[in-house]
Amino acid sequence: MQPILENAGFKVTAKETAADTLDWLAEGSIPAAILLDLDVPHIQHDQFITACRDITRCEGLPVIALAGEASPK
């Protein structure tokens, strides 16, 4: 997804884990939106969204949840 968005002209910041993302947000970064993998490890997606919303600056931040599997072809 990152290369597609970057090729379309978007600035993308990718984080390895939900914890990394929450730390990045808590440090003051405010993206235009978050693309969230529903299969994010170590945290349920609803827990991530709640934690994100607990960061005052992120209350209205759009979170777009995506799910997908690669199929062998």
Order of alpha helices (4+ residues) and beta strands (2+ residues): alpha-alpha-beta-alpha-beta
